[in-house]
Amino acid sequence: MKYLPASMFVFLTLAGCAASDEDCAKLGDKFVELYSGELSEDSKKLSPRVLENAAEAGREEVVDQCKKQKFSRASVERCLTATSMNDFKKC
């Protein structure tokens, strides 16, 4: 029983390190922002609907991966500072 407080502290500390659903959603939004900002000239010729669908599919994939792989909050914060898709992919 004397180790219970210490184990609870460790559990609560580690639980606070995982990215929340909101963090993952922000990461998905960042993907859309960067994806939309770096479209090639050829891609810009596609219909806006096609581009929106592609961006949304990418967003969903990023959010799903964030949740499944249980990204850390620190990792998400690093990715949110990315200024290019290249930087984003490195996270």
BELNOR-V555474 format. One record per backbone hydrogen bond with DSSP energy under -0.5 kcal/mol. CO is the residue of the C=O (numbers start at 1). NH is the residue of the N-H. E is the energy in kcal/mol with one decimal. If there is no record, write none. Layout:
BEGIN
<<CO:NH:E> <CO:NH:E>>
END
This chain:
BEGIN
<<1:4:-0.9> <3:7:-2.6> <4:8:-2.6> <5:9:-2.0> <6:10:-2.2> <7:11:-2.5> <8:12:-2.8> <9:13:-2.3> <10:14:-2.6> <11:15:-2.4> <12:16:-1.3> <14:17:-1.3> <14:18:-0.6> <15:18:-0.7> <17:73:-3.7> <20:24:-2.3> <21:25:-2.2> <22:26:-2.2> <23:27:-2.0> <24:28:-2.1> <25:29:-2.3> <26:30:-2.2> <27:31:-2.0> <28:32:-2.0> <29:33:-2.4> <30:34:-2.6> <31:35:-3.2> <32:36:-2.7> <33:37:-1.5> <34:38:-1.1> <35:38:-0.7> <36:39:-0.7> <40:44:-2.0> <41:45:-0.5> <42:45:-1.0> <43:46:-1.7> <47:51:-2.0> <48:52:-2.6> <49:53:-2.4> <50:54:-2.3> <51:55:-2.5> <52:56:-2.6> <53:57:-2.4> <54:58:-2.2> <55:59:-2.4> <56:60:-2.6> <57:61:-2.0> <58:62:-2.4> <59:63:-2.6> <60:64:-2.6> <61:65:-2.6> <62:66:-2.4> <63:67:-2.2> <64:68:-2.9> <65:69:-2.8> <66:71:-1.8> <71:19:-2.8> <72:76:-2.1> <73:77:-2.4> <74:78:-2.1> <75:79:-2.2> <76:80:-2.2> <77:81:-0.6> <78:81:-1.1> <79:82:-1.6> <84:88:-2.4> <85:89:-2.6> <86:90:-1.0> <87:91:-0.6> <88:91:-1.0>>
END
